[in-house]
Amino acid sequence: MQATAEAHPNIALVKYWGKRDVARNLPAVSSLSVTLDTLRTRMTVEFGSGERDALSVNGQAAPAMLGRVSRCLDSVAGNDRPAARVTSDSNFPIGAGLASSASAFAALVVAADAASGKAHDRLALARLAGAASGSAARSLYGGLVELDAGAEQIELVQLAAADDWPLRVVVAITDERTKPVASGDGMIRSAGTSPFYSSWLAQQEDDLSTARDAVRDRDFERLAEVAEHNCLKMHSVMWTSRPPIVYWNSATLACMEAVRELRAGGHAVCFTIDAGPQVKAVCLPASVEAVSAALAATPGVVDLLTTGVGRGARLVDQ
Ligand code: PMV
Protein backbone atom coordinates (compact mmCIF):
# COMPACT_ATOMS: atom_id res chain seq x y z
CA MET A 1 0.00 0.00 0.00
CA GLN A 2 3.07 2.25 -0.10
CA ALA A 3 5.52 3.12 -2.88
CA THR A 4 8.10 5.75 -3.74
CA ALA A 5 8.89 6.99 -7.24
CA GLU A 6 11.31 9.48 -8.68
CA ALA A 7 10.91 11.62 -11.81
CA HIS A 8 12.81 14.42 -13.49
CA PRO A 9 11.44 17.62 -14.98
CA ASN A 10 11.59 17.99 -18.74
CA ILE A 11 12.21 21.05 -20.88
CA ALA A 12 10.32 21.48 -24.13
CA LEU A 13 12.30 22.40 -27.25
CA VAL A 14 9.04 22.60 -29.19
CA LYS A 15 6.56 23.99 -26.70
CA TYR A 16 3.09 23.15 -25.48
CA TRP A 17 0.95 26.28 -24.98
CA GLY A 18 -2.82 26.00 -25.34
CA LYS A 19 -5.48 23.43 -24.53
CA ARG A 20 -7.79 21.71 -26.99
CA ASP A 21 -10.04 20.48 -24.18
CA VAL A 22 -9.79 22.29 -20.86
CA ALA A 23 -11.89 19.78 -18.87
CA ARG A 24 -9.72 16.83 -19.97
CA ASN A 25 -6.57 18.95 -20.04
CA LEU A 26 -5.73 17.89 -23.59
CA PRO A 27 -3.06 19.95 -25.39
CA ALA A 28 -3.90 21.96 -28.51
CA VAL A 29 -0.43 21.31 -29.93
CA SER A 30 2.11 18.50 -29.97
CA SER A 31 5.47 19.11 -28.29
CA LEU A 32 9.03 17.76 -28.05
CA SER A 33 11.10 17.75 -24.88
CA VAL A 34 14.31 16.67 -23.24
CA THR A 35 14.11 14.96 -19.86
CA LEU A 36 16.70 16.30 -17.42
CA ASP A 37 18.74 14.22 -14.99
CA THR A 38 20.13 16.03 -11.93
CA LEU A 39 16.87 17.74 -10.93
CA ARG A 40 14.36 15.37 -9.40
CA THR A 41 11.15 15.00 -7.43
CA ARG A 42 10.74 12.02 -5.13
CA MET A 43 7.18 11.14 -4.21
CA THR A 44 5.89 8.64 -1.65
CA VAL A 45 2.25 7.52 -1.68
CA GLU A 46 0.87 5.57 1.26
CA PHE A 47 -2.74 4.43 1.00
CA GLY A 48 -4.88 3.66 4.07
CA SER A 49 -2.96 5.90 6.42
CA GLY A 50 -5.74 8.17 7.65
CA GLU A 51 -9.27 9.51 7.24
CA ARG A 52 -8.53 11.85 4.36
CA ASP A 53 -5.72 12.70 1.92
CA ALA A 54 -2.76 14.65 3.24
CA LEU A 55 0.07 16.22 1.23
CA SER A 56 3.46 17.40 2.38
CA VAL A 57 5.79 19.23 -0.03
CA ASN A 58 9.43 19.65 1.00
CA GLY A 59 8.52 19.02 4.64
CA GLN A 60 5.55 21.42 4.80
CA ALA A 61 1.81 20.70 4.62
CA ALA A 62 0.56 21.89 1.20
CA PRO A 63 -3.27 22.12 1.36
CA ALA A 64 -3.48 24.40 -1.71
CA MET A 65 -2.18 21.66 -4.00
CA LEU A 66 -4.11 18.82 -2.38
CA GLY A 67 -7.19 18.96 -4.64
CA ARG A 68 -5.16 18.42 -7.81
CA VAL A 69 -3.16 15.62 -6.20
CA SER A 70 -6.30 13.88 -4.87
CA ARG A 71 -7.95 13.99 -8.31
CA CYS A 72 -4.81 12.49 -9.85
CA LEU A 73 -4.80 9.70 -7.21
CA ASP A 74 -8.47 8.98 -8.02
CA SER A 75 -7.63 8.67 -11.70
CA VAL A 76 -4.84 6.15 -11.01
CA ALA A 77 -6.26 4.15 -8.08
CA GLY A 78 -10.02 4.60 -8.57
CA ASN A 79 -12.61 6.72 -6.78
CA ASP A 80 -13.11 3.98 -4.16
CA ARG A 81 -9.46 4.09 -3.05
CA PRO A 82 -8.51 4.59 0.60
CA ALA A 83 -7.19 7.98 1.76
CA ALA A 84 -3.51 8.59 1.04
CA ARG A 85 -0.59 10.29 2.66
CA VAL A 86 1.58 11.85 -0.06
CA THR A 87 5.07 13.16 0.61
CA SER A 88 6.89 15.11 -2.09
CA ASP A 89 10.46 16.27 -2.07
CA SER A 90 12.18 18.23 -4.86
CA ASN A 91 15.82 19.27 -5.04
CA PHE A 92 15.12 22.48 -7.04
CA PRO A 93 12.79 25.52 -6.75
CA ILE A 94 9.12 24.64 -7.35
CA GLY A 95 6.50 26.70 -9.18
CA ALA A 96 9.15 28.92 -10.75
CA GLY A 97 9.17 27.81 -14.39
CA LEU A 98 11.42 24.79 -13.84
CA ALA A 99 8.73 22.23 -14.69
CA SER A 100 8.31 21.03 -11.10
CA SER A 101 4.71 20.02 -11.83
CA ALA A 102 6.00 17.72 -14.58
CA SER A 103 8.35 15.81 -12.28
CA ALA A 104 5.81 15.86 -9.43
CA PHE A 105 2.86 14.40 -11.34
CA ALA A 106 5.04 11.91 -13.24
CA ALA A 107 6.41 10.60 -9.92
CA LEU A 108 2.94 10.69 -8.36
CA VAL A 109 1.28 8.45 -10.95
CA VAL A 110 4.10 5.89 -10.81
CA ALA A 111 4.06 5.77 -6.99
CA ALA A 112 0.24 5.67 -6.81
CA ASP A 113 0.08 2.92 -9.42
CA ALA A 114 2.50 0.69 -7.46
CA ALA A 115 0.96 1.49 -4.07
CA SER A 116 -2.51 0.61 -5.36
CA GLY A 117 -1.34 -2.47 -7.31
CA LYS A 118 -3.11 -1.29 -10.48
CA ALA A 119 -0.23 -2.01 -12.89
CA HIS A 120 -1.16 0.46 -15.64
CA ASP A 121 1.27 0.50 -18.54
CA ARG A 122 3.59 3.47 -19.11
CA LEU A 123 1.45 5.13 -21.78
CA ALA A 124 -1.64 4.88 -19.57
CA LEU A 125 0.30 6.47 -16.70
CA ALA A 126 1.60 9.20 -19.01
CA ARG A 127 -1.97 10.02 -20.04
CA LEU A 128 -3.06 10.20 -16.39
CA ALA A 129 -0.10 12.43 -15.50
CA GLY A 130 -0.92 14.59 -18.53
CA ALA A 131 -4.49 15.04 -17.34
CA ALA A 132 -3.05 16.64 -14.17
CA SER A 133 -0.26 18.65 -15.84
CA GLY A 134 0.16 18.56 -19.63
CA SER A 135 3.95 18.50 -19.61
CA ALA A 136 4.07 15.76 -16.92
CA ALA A 137 3.17 13.11 -19.51
CA ARG A 138 6.59 13.64 -21.14
CA SER A 139 8.47 12.96 -17.87
CA LEU A 140 7.27 9.34 -17.86
CA TYR A 141 9.86 8.83 -20.63
CA GLY A 142 13.56 9.54 -20.66
CA GLY A 143 15.75 11.13 -23.30
CA LEU A 144 14.11 13.13 -26.09
CA VAL A 145 10.37 12.69 -26.15
CA GLU A 146 7.61 13.67 -28.55
CA LEU A 147 4.09 14.18 -27.29
CA ASP A 148 1.55 13.93 -30.08
CA ALA A 149 -1.63 15.83 -29.24
CA GLY A 150 -3.51 13.07 -31.07
CA ALA A 151 -7.15 12.94 -32.07
CA GLU A 152 -8.77 11.39 -28.99
CA GLN A 153 -5.88 10.91 -26.58
CA ILE A 154 -2.26 11.96 -26.41
CA GLU A 155 0.42 9.62 -27.76
CA LEU A 156 4.04 9.58 -26.66
CA VAL A 157 7.18 8.36 -28.36
CA GLN A 158 10.77 8.37 -27.21
CA LEU A 159 12.85 9.80 -30.09
CA ALA A 160 16.24 9.15 -28.44
CA ALA A 161 17.13 7.48 -25.15
CA ALA A 162 19.03 9.29 -22.41
CA ASP A 163 22.40 7.91 -23.55
CA ASP A 164 21.80 8.35 -27.29
CA TRP A 165 22.64 12.06 -27.47
CA PRO A 166 24.62 13.47 -24.54
CA LEU A 167 23.17 16.99 -24.49
CA ARG A 168 23.72 19.26 -21.49
CA VAL A 169 21.30 21.82 -20.08
CA VAL A 170 22.58 24.74 -18.02
CA VAL A 171 19.71 26.40 -16.18
CA ALA A 172 20.27 30.04 -15.24
CA ILE A 173 18.02 30.92 -12.32
CA THR A 174 17.18 34.62 -12.32
CA ASP A 175 14.33 34.62 -9.76
CA GLU A 176 13.24 31.78 -7.49
CA ARG A 177 9.82 33.24 -6.64
CA THR A 178 6.60 31.56 -7.73
CA LYS A 179 5.47 32.66 -11.20
CA PRO A 180 2.78 35.39 -11.42
CA VAL A 181 0.42 33.48 -13.79
CA ALA A 182 -0.03 29.69 -13.58
CA SER A 183 0.57 28.09 -16.98
CA GLY A 184 -2.93 26.59 -17.22
CA ASP A 185 -4.57 30.00 -16.64
CA GLY A 186 -2.14 31.63 -19.04
CA MET A 187 -2.95 29.16 -21.82
CA ILE A 188 -6.68 29.80 -21.53
CA ARG A 189 -6.07 33.56 -21.58
CA SER A 190 -3.84 33.30 -24.66
CA ALA A 191 -6.36 31.17 -26.57
CA GLY A 192 -9.08 33.73 -25.89
CA THR A 193 -7.16 36.96 -26.47
CA SER A 194 -3.89 36.70 -28.42
CA PRO A 195 -4.21 37.62 -32.11
CA PHE A 196 -1.21 35.35 -32.74
CA TYR A 197 -2.72 32.23 -31.17
CA SER A 198 -4.15 30.77 -34.37
CA SER A 199 -0.86 31.09 -36.27
CA TRP A 200 0.94 29.56 -33.29
CA LEU A 201 -1.30 26.49 -33.66
CA ALA A 202 -1.01 26.43 -37.45
CA GLN A 203 2.82 26.44 -37.50
CA GLN A 204 3.48 23.90 -34.79
CA GLU A 205 3.58 20.82 -37.04
CA ASP A 206 6.33 22.41 -39.18
CA ASP A 207 8.48 23.14 -36.14
CA LEU A 208 7.93 19.64 -34.81
CA SER A 209 8.87 17.99 -38.04
CA THR A 210 12.08 20.06 -38.25
CA ALA A 211 12.97 19.24 -34.63
CA ARG A 212 12.17 15.54 -35.07
CA ASP A 213 14.47 15.34 -38.11
CA ALA A 214 17.19 17.25 -36.25
CA VAL A 215 17.02 14.76 -33.37
CA ARG A 216 17.12 11.82 -35.78
CA ASP A 217 20.20 13.27 -37.53
CA ARG A 218 21.76 14.53 -34.24
CA ASP A 219 21.91 17.91 -36.01
CA PHE A 220 22.38 20.32 -33.13
CA GLU A 221 22.41 23.49 -35.23
CA ARG A 222 19.07 22.68 -36.81
CA LEU A 223 17.54 21.80 -33.45
CA ALA A 224 18.92 25.00 -31.89
CA GLU A 225 17.43 27.22 -34.61
CA VAL A 226 13.94 25.74 -34.42
CA ALA A 227 13.94 25.55 -30.59
CA GLU A 228 14.72 29.27 -30.22
CA HIS A 229 12.22 30.20 -32.91
CA ASN A 230 9.48 28.10 -31.28
CA CYS A 231 10.23 29.49 -27.81
CA LEU A 232 10.06 33.09 -29.05
CA LYS A 233 6.78 32.36 -30.84
CA MET A 234 5.26 30.96 -27.63
CA HIS A 235 6.38 34.03 -25.68
CA SER A 236 5.00 36.29 -28.43
CA VAL A 237 1.62 34.64 -27.89
CA MET A 238 2.00 35.21 -24.13
CA TRP A 239 3.04 38.88 -24.54
CA THR A 240 0.14 39.60 -26.89
CA SER A 241 -2.47 38.10 -24.57
CA ARG A 242 -4.78 40.48 -22.71
CA PRO A 243 -3.73 41.27 -20.05
CA PRO A 244 -0.19 40.39 -21.22
CA ILE A 245 1.69 37.48 -19.71
CA VAL A 246 5.34 38.43 -19.34
CA TYR A 247 7.51 35.94 -17.52
CA TRP A 248 10.87 37.53 -18.41
CA ASN A 249 12.99 39.96 -16.44
CA SER A 250 16.07 41.90 -17.51
CA ALA A 251 18.35 39.01 -16.54
CA THR A 252 16.32 36.69 -18.79
CA LEU A 253 17.14 38.96 -21.73
CA ALA A 254 20.79 39.26 -20.70
CA CYS A 255 21.07 35.45 -20.64
CA MET A 256 19.52 35.17 -24.12
CA GLU A 257 22.09 37.68 -25.34
CA ALA A 258 24.92 35.72 -23.68
CA VAL A 259 23.74 32.53 -25.42
CA ARG A 260 23.57 34.33 -28.79
CA GLU A 261 27.12 35.59 -28.35
CA LEU A 262 28.34 32.11 -27.45
CA ARG A 263 26.74 30.70 -30.58
CA ALA A 264 28.22 33.46 -32.72
CA GLY A 265 31.57 32.48 -31.19
CA GLY A 266 31.19 28.91 -32.43
CA HIS A 267 29.61 27.17 -29.43
CA ALA A 268 26.81 24.64 -29.95
CA VAL A 269 24.22 26.18 -27.63
CA CYS A 270 20.67 27.52 -27.74
CA PHE A 271 18.26 28.99 -25.20
CA THR A 272 14.75 28.11 -24.25
CA ILE A 273 12.42 29.70 -21.67
CA ASP A 274 9.18 28.42 -20.14
CA ALA A 275 6.52 29.96 -17.91
CA GLY A 276 9.05 31.72 -15.73
CA PRO A 277 12.14 33.95 -15.99
CA GLN A 278 14.77 31.17 -15.96
CA VAL A 279 16.83 30.53 -19.09
CA LYS A 280 17.71 26.98 -20.07
CA ALA A 281 20.80 26.81 -22.26
CA VAL A 282 20.91 23.52 -24.14
CA CYS A 283 24.38 22.66 -25.43
CA LEU A 284 26.76 19.94 -26.52
CA PRO A 285 29.19 18.68 -23.85
CA ALA A 286 32.20 20.45 -25.40
CA SER A 287 30.57 23.84 -24.71
CA VAL A 288 29.22 23.27 -21.22
CA GLU A 289 32.09 25.00 -19.41
CA ALA A 290 31.99 28.09 -21.62
CA VAL A 291 28.20 28.27 -21.30
CA SER A 292 28.31 27.93 -17.51
CA ALA A 293 31.04 30.57 -17.21
CA ALA A 294 29.20 33.06 -19.45
CA LEU A 295 25.85 32.61 -17.67
CA ALA A 296 27.45 32.77 -14.21
CA ALA A 297 28.96 36.12 -15.19
CA THR A 298 25.63 37.49 -16.49
CA PRO A 299 24.15 40.18 -14.21
CA GLY A 300 21.01 39.00 -12.42
CA VAL A 301 21.78 35.28 -12.50
CA VAL A 302 21.39 34.05 -8.91
CA ASP A 303 22.16 30.37 -9.40
CA LEU A 304 23.16 27.85 -12.08
CA LEU A 305 22.06 24.23 -12.31
CA THR A 306 23.81 21.94 -14.78
CA THR A 307 22.12 18.77 -15.92
CA GLY A 308 22.35 16.11 -18.55
CA VAL A 309 19.66 14.00 -20.18
CA GLY A 310 17.74 11.82 -17.76
CA ARG A 311 15.62 8.69 -17.60
CA GLY A 312 11.86 8.39 -17.30
CA ALA A 313 9.90 8.19 -14.04
CA ARG A 314 10.54 5.02 -12.05
CA LEU A 315 10.03 3.34 -8.70
CA VAL A 316 12.86 3.65 -6.19
CA ASP A 317 13.66 2.01 -2.88
CA GLN A 318 12.98 4.30 0.01
O1 PMV B 1 2.36 21.29 -17.93
P1 PMV B 1 1.98 22.69 -17.73
O2 PMV B 1 0.51 22.86 -17.69
O3 PMV B 1 2.66 23.30 -16.52
O4 PMV B 1 2.48 23.55 -19.00
C1 PMV B 1 3.81 23.72 -19.35
C2 PMV B 1 3.97 24.72 -20.44
C3 PMV B 1 5.38 25.14 -20.77
O5 PMV B 1 6.30 24.73 -19.78
C4 PMV B 1 5.45 26.66 -20.85
C5 PMV B 1 5.80 24.59 -22.13
C6 PMV B 1 6.10 23.13 -22.19
O6 PMV B 1 5.84 22.52 -23.24
O7 PMV B 1 6.60 22.55 -21.20
Residues whose N, C-alpha, C, O or C-beta is under 5 A from the ligand:
A	BS01	PMV	A12 V14 K15 Y16 S31 S101 S133 G134 S135 A136 S183 G184 D274 A275
